[in-house]
Amino acid sequence: MKIIIPMAGRGSRLRPHTLTVPKPLLPVGGKPIVQRLAEDIVGLYQGGVEEIAFIIGRFGEEVEKDLLEVAAKLGAKGRIFYQDTPLGTAHAIYQARECMDGELIIAFADTLFRADFKLDRQADGVIWVRQVNNPEIFGVVTLDEQGTILGMVEKPTEFVSDLAIIGIYYIRNGAGLREEIKYLLDHNITAKGEYQLTDALENMRLKGGILKAGPVNDWMDCGNKDNVLDTNASILGYDHQDRKNLRGANLKLENSIIIEPCFVGDNVSLKNSVIGPNVSLGNNTRVENAVVSESLVQNNSNIQNVVLHRAMIGSNAEIVRSADSFDLGDFSRLK
């Protein structure tokens, strides 16, 4: 089995956090999104994973090193491929065509999931889906009574289905998908100027390929700030319920309270503060005289004399406010 993870997008909806770090390397619950995605797939898949191919933009050597370490920790060979021009999902996957043989799992790195990850190896492919309220912004599938996919439509303008494709795919014959994508590229078959993976899969289906739908229990999007904070809260809830260790080493706790669930990294200092619920604090972070809830703070940051709610704070950031003196009367409000 090989895993292909396209992640070349710049994450413009998450700026300024993605100006220095690509979106899939942003942490939720103390781990980068892409690491959690890869761990979930490897943990749920019954079999060995040989390679993990990451399709990225030109993010720099440090990012590539981090991604290769993610693969190595999971016992797989990591490989880096580049998509320099954003020409669609099929075009992105085709950059890793050297890896497209045998069984594949394709997983787009801006989403996390919880699923019953049983593979139907009698099928030519499995596409994981989730019922949504706004199908017009997704690719959707239609099914028969046995869960076999009858068709796929990318961002339908009229209602055809509310089963959205979440971005996780199993392909039994990677070489076959590679040829279908090559056909799209060779014949310049695009939708709104982009080569779509759904078009390649639909061609496989029309030639007799059996594609099944796989349900997911929970789908956690990481496309913008609010979604990342909601996903962080969901992950913390799951990890707390599973009794996973959410505390790093050398926590310094002075006259402070942690309201679960929270993740606290290594060498964190909390003084005269209330943290939580649903807060992630990165390594070497200092929080003093503060209240922090529903927030995500990365590494090496300094937070003092503030109240933060649903905040995202990057690494090496500093928020230090001086003490203020106020004289407020009845029914006054300070925001």
C-alpha positions as CSV (number, residue, x, y, z in Angstrom):
1,M,0.0,0.0,0.0
2,K,1.1,3.5,-0.8
3,I,-0.4,6.8,0.4
4,I,-0.5,10.0,-1.7
5,I,-1.1,13.2,0.2
6,P,-1.6,16.3,-2.0
7,M,-0.9,19.5,0.0
8,A,0.4,22.1,-2.5
9,G,-2.1,24.8,-1.7
10,R,-0.9,28.0,0.1
11,G,-3.8,28.1,2.6
12,S,-4.7,31.7,1.8
13,R,-7.8,31.5,4.1
14,L,-5.5,30.9,7.1
15,R,-3.1,33.7,6.6
16,P,-1.0,35.0,8.4
17,H,-0.5,31.5,9.9
18,T,0.3,30.0,6.5
19,L,2.8,32.7,5.4
20,T,5.7,30.7,7.0
21,V,4.2,27.2,7.4
22,P,1.9,25.3,5.0
23,K,-1.6,24.7,6.3
24,P,-1.1,20.9,6.8
25,L,1.8,21.5,9.1
26,L,-0.3,23.7,11.5
27,P,-0.8,21.8,14.8
28,V,-4.2,20.7,16.1
29,G,-4.2,19.0,19.5
30,G,-0.4,19.2,19.6
31,K,0.3,17.5,16.2
32,P,0.5,18.8,12.6
33,I,-2.7,18.2,10.6
34,V,-0.8,16.1,8.0
35,Q,0.8,13.9,10.7
36,R,-2.6,13.2,12.3
37,L,-4.0,12.3,8.9
38,A,-1.2,9.9,8.0
39,E,-1.2,8.3,11.5
40,D,-5.0,7.7,11.3
41,I,-4.7,6.0,7.9
42,V,-1.8,3.8,8.9
43,G,-3.5,3.0,12.2
44,L,-6.8,2.0,10.6
45,Y,-5.4,0.2,7.5
46,Q,-4.8,-3.5,8.0
47,G,-1.4,-4.0,6.3
48,G,1.9,-2.4,5.7
49,V,2.5,1.0,4.1
50,E,5.5,1.2,1.9
51,E,5.6,4.8,0.8
52,I,4.0,8.1,1.6
53,A,4.2,10.7,-1.2
54,F,3.7,14.3,-0.3
55,I,2.8,16.7,-3.2
56,I,3.7,20.2,-2.1
57,G,4.6,23.7,-3.4
58,R,8.1,25.1,-3.0
59,F,7.8,25.3,0.8
60,G,11.6,25.0,1.6
61,E,13.9,22.3,2.9
62,E,12.7,22.5,6.5
63,V,9.2,21.7,5.6
64,E,10.3,18.8,3.4
65,K,12.5,17.5,6.2
66,D,9.5,17.6,8.6
67,L,7.3,15.7,6.1
68,L,9.9,13.0,5.5
69,E,10.2,12.5,9.3
70,V,6.4,12.0,9.5
71,A,6.7,9.1,7.0
72,A,9.7,7.7,8.8
73,K,8.0,7.6,12.2
74,L,5.3,5.5,10.6
75,G,7.8,3.0,9.1
76,A,7.3,4.2,5.5
77,K,9.6,5.8,2.9
78,G,8.7,9.5,2.4
79,R,8.9,11.0,-1.0
80,I,8.5,14.7,-2.1
81,F,6.8,15.8,-5.4
82,Y,6.0,19.3,-6.5
83,Q,2.9,20.9,-8.0
84,D,4.2,24.3,-9.1
85,T,1.0,25.4,-10.8
86,P,-2.5,24.9,-9.2
87,L,-4.2,23.0,-12.1
88,G,-6.6,20.8,-10.0
89,T,-6.7,17.7,-8.0
90,A,-6.0,15.2,-10.8
91,H,-3.0,17.3,-11.9
92,A,-1.7,17.3,-8.3
93,I,-1.9,13.6,-7.9
94,Y,-0.3,13.0,-11.3
95,Q,2.9,14.6,-10.0
96,A,3.4,11.5,-7.9
97,R,2.8,9.1,-10.9
98,E,5.9,7.2,-10.1
99,C,4.1,5.9,-7.0
100,M,0.9,5.1,-8.7
101,D,0.9,1.3,-8.9
102,G,-0.8,-1.3,-6.8
103,E,-3.1,-0.3,-3.9
104,L,-3.3,3.4,-3.1
105,I,-4.9,5.6,-0.6
106,I,-5.2,9.3,-1.7
107,A,-5.9,11.7,1.2
108,F,-6.1,15.4,0.8
109,A,-4.3,17.1,3.7
110,D,-6.9,19.7,4.7
111,T,-9.3,17.4,6.5
112,L,-9.3,14.9,9.4
113,F,-11.8,12.2,9.9
114,R,-13.1,9.4,12.0
115,A,-14.3,6.3,10.1
116,D,-14.9,2.6,10.0
117,F,-12.0,2.1,7.7
118,K,-12.8,-1.3,6.3
119,L,-11.6,-1.8,2.7
120,D,-13.8,-3.6,0.2
121,R,-11.0,-5.2,-1.8
122,Q,-13.6,-6.7,-4.3
123,A,-14.3,-3.1,-5.4
124,D,-12.0,-1.1,-7.7
125,G,-12.1,1.8,-5.3
126,V,-13.7,3.3,-2.2
127,I,-14.6,7.0,-1.8
128,W,-15.4,8.2,1.7
129,V,-18.4,10.5,1.9
130,R,-20.4,12.5,4.5
131,Q,-23.9,13.9,4.4
132,V,-23.8,17.7,4.3
133,N,-26.2,20.6,4.3
134,N,-24.4,22.5,1.5
135,P,-23.6,20.0,-1.3
136,E,-23.2,22.7,-3.9
137,I,-19.7,23.5,-2.7
138,F,-18.4,19.9,-2.8
139,G,-18.0,17.0,-5.1
140,V,-21.0,14.6,-4.4
141,V,-21.9,11.0,-5.3
142,T,-25.1,9.2,-6.1
143,L,-25.5,5.6,-4.9
144,D,-27.6,2.5,-5.4
145,E,-29.1,0.5,-2.5
146,Q,-25.9,-1.6,-2.1
147,G,-23.7,1.5,-1.7
148,T,-22.2,1.3,-5.2
149,I,-21.5,4.7,-6.7
150,L,-23.7,5.5,-9.8
151,G,-22.2,8.9,-10.5
152,M,-20.1,11.8,-9.3
153,V,-20.7,15.5,-9.8
154,E,-18.3,18.3,-8.9
155,K,-20.0,21.3,-7.2
156,P,-23.5,20.7,-8.6
157,T,-25.5,23.7,-9.5
158,E,-28.7,21.7,-9.0
159,F,-29.4,19.2,-6.2
160,V,-28.3,15.6,-7.1
161,S,-27.1,14.3,-3.8
162,D,-26.0,15.5,-0.3
163,L,-23.3,12.9,0.1
164,A,-20.1,15.0,-0.2
165,I,-16.7,13.5,-1.1
166,I,-14.4,14.3,1.9
167,G,-11.1,13.8,0.1
168,I,-10.1,10.2,1.1
169,Y,-9.9,7.6,-1.6
170,Y,-8.9,3.9,-1.9
171,I,-7.8,2.7,-5.3
172,R,-7.1,-0.9,-5.9
173,N,-5.2,-0.4,-9.2
174,G,-3.1,2.8,-9.0
175,A,-1.8,2.3,-12.6
176,G,-5.3,2.3,-13.9
177,L,-6.0,5.7,-12.2
178,R,-2.7,7.0,-13.5
179,E,-3.8,6.3,-17.1
180,E,-7.2,7.9,-16.7
181,I,-5.5,11.1,-15.3
182,K,-3.0,11.0,-18.2
183,Y,-6.0,10.9,-20.6
184,L,-7.5,14.0,-19.0
185,L,-4.1,15.8,-19.3
186,D,-3.4,14.7,-22.9
187,H,-6.8,15.7,-24.1
188,N,-7.0,18.9,-22.0
189,I,-10.3,17.8,-20.3
190,T,-10.9,20.3,-17.5
191,A,-13.7,21.7,-15.4
192,K,-13.4,25.5,-14.9
193,G,-9.7,25.3,-16.0
194,E,-8.7,22.5,-13.6
195,Y,-8.1,18.7,-14.1
196,Q,-10.5,17.0,-11.6
197,L,-9.9,13.7,-9.9
198,T,-13.7,13.0,-10.0
199,D,-13.5,13.0,-13.8
200,A,-10.8,10.4,-13.8
201,L,-12.7,8.2,-11.3
202,E,-15.9,8.7,-13.3
203,N,-14.1,7.4,-16.4
204,M,-13.0,4.4,-14.5
205,R,-16.6,3.7,-13.4
206,L,-18.0,4.1,-16.9
207,K,-15.5,1.5,-18.1
208,G,-16.8,-1.0,-15.6
209,G,-15.0,-0.2,-12.5
210,I,-16.9,-0.7,-9.2
211,L,-16.6,2.2,-6.8
212,K,-18.1,1.9,-3.4
213,A,-19.0,4.7,-0.9
214,G,-17.4,4.6,2.6
215,P,-19.2,6.4,5.4
216,V,-17.3,8.5,8.0
217,N,-18.4,9.1,11.5
218,D,-16.9,12.6,11.8
219,W,-15.3,14.9,9.3
220,M,-13.2,17.8,10.6
221,D,-12.3,20.5,8.1
222,C,-9.2,22.7,8.5
223,G,-9.9,25.2,5.8
224,N,-10.1,28.4,7.8
225,K,-9.5,29.8,11.4
226,D,-12.9,28.8,12.8
227,N,-12.8,25.4,11.3
228,V,-9.3,24.8,12.7
229,L,-10.4,25.8,16.2
230,D,-13.4,23.6,16.0
231,T,-11.2,20.7,14.8
232,N,-8.8,21.4,17.6
233,A,-11.6,21.1,20.1
234,S,-12.9,17.8,18.5
235,I,-9.4,16.3,18.5
236,L,-8.8,17.2,22.2
237,G,-12.2,15.7,23.1
238,Y,-11.4,12.5,21.3
239,D,-7.9,12.3,22.8
240,H,-9.1,13.1,26.3
241,Q,-11.8,10.4,26.0
242,D,-9.2,7.9,24.7
243,R,-7.0,8.8,27.8
244,K,-4.1,9.8,25.6
245,N,-1.4,11.9,27.2
246,L,-2.1,15.5,26.7
247,R,0.7,16.9,28.9
248,G,4.3,17.5,27.8
249,A,7.4,17.4,30.1
250,N,8.4,20.0,32.6
251,L,5.1,21.8,33.1
252,K,5.4,24.7,35.5
253,L,2.1,25.3,37.2
254,E,1.8,28.3,39.6
255,N,-1.6,29.3,41.0
256,S,-3.2,28.3,37.7
257,I,-6.1,26.1,36.6
258,I,-6.4,23.8,33.5
259,I,-10.0,23.1,32.4
260,E,-10.0,19.9,30.3
261,P,-9.7,19.0,27.6
262,C,-6.4,20.8,26.8
263,F,-3.1,20.0,25.2
264,V,0.0,21.4,26.9
265,G,3.4,20.9,25.3
266,D,6.9,20.6,26.7
267,N,8.4,23.3,29.0
268,V,5.2,25.3,29.3
269,S,4.9,27.8,32.2
270,L,1.4,28.8,33.5
271,K,1.2,31.5,36.2
272,N,-1.9,33.1,37.7
273,S,-3.9,31.9,34.7
274,V,-6.9,29.8,33.7
275,I,-6.5,27.7,30.6
276,G,-9.3,25.8,28.8
277,P,-11.4,24.2,27.8
278,N,-10.3,23.3,24.3
279,V,-6.9,24.9,24.3
280,S,-3.6,23.8,22.7
281,L,-0.4,25.3,24.0
282,G,2.8,24.6,22.1
283,N,6.3,23.9,23.5
284,N,8.1,26.6,25.5
285,T,5.0,28.8,25.8
286,R,4.6,31.1,28.8
287,V,1.1,32.2,30.0
288,E,0.9,34.7,32.9
289,N,-2.1,36.6,34.3
290,A,-4.3,35.4,31.5
291,V,-7.5,33.5,30.7
292,V,-7.3,31.4,27.5
293,S,-10.2,29.3,26.1
294,E,-11.1,27.7,22.8
295,S,-7.7,28.7,21.4
296,L,-4.6,27.4,19.7
297,V,-1.1,28.8,20.6
298,Q,2.0,27.5,18.9
299,N,5.5,27.2,20.1
300,N,7.7,29.7,22.0
301,S,5.0,32.3,22.5
302,N,4.5,34.7,25.4
303,I,1.0,35.5,26.6
304,Q,0.5,38.0,29.5
305,N,-2.3,40.1,31.0
306,V,-5.0,39.2,28.4
307,V,-8.2,37.3,27.9
308,L,-8.2,35.2,24.8
309,H,-11.2,33.3,23.4
310,R,-11.2,31.5,20.0
311,A,-7.8,32.9,19.2
312,M,-5.0,31.5,17.0
313,I,-1.5,32.6,18.0
314,G,1.5,31.6,16.0
315,S,5.0,30.6,17.1
316,N,7.4,33.1,18.6
317,A,4.6,35.5,19.1
318,E,4.2,37.8,22.1
319,I,1.1,39.4,23.6
320,V,2.0,41.5,26.7
321,R,-0.4,44.2,27.9
322,S,0.4,46.5,30.8
323,A,-2.0,46.6,33.7
324,D,-4.7,49.2,33.3
325,S,-6.6,51.3,35.8
326,F,-10.3,51.7,35.2
327,D,-13.2,53.5,37.0
328,L,-16.4,52.1,35.6
329,G,-19.9,52.9,36.8
330,D,-23.1,50.8,36.8
331,F,-24.1,49.2,33.4
332,S,-20.7,50.1,31.9
333,R,-19.1,47.8,29.3
334,L,-15.5,47.6,28.2
335,K,-14.6,45.5,25.1
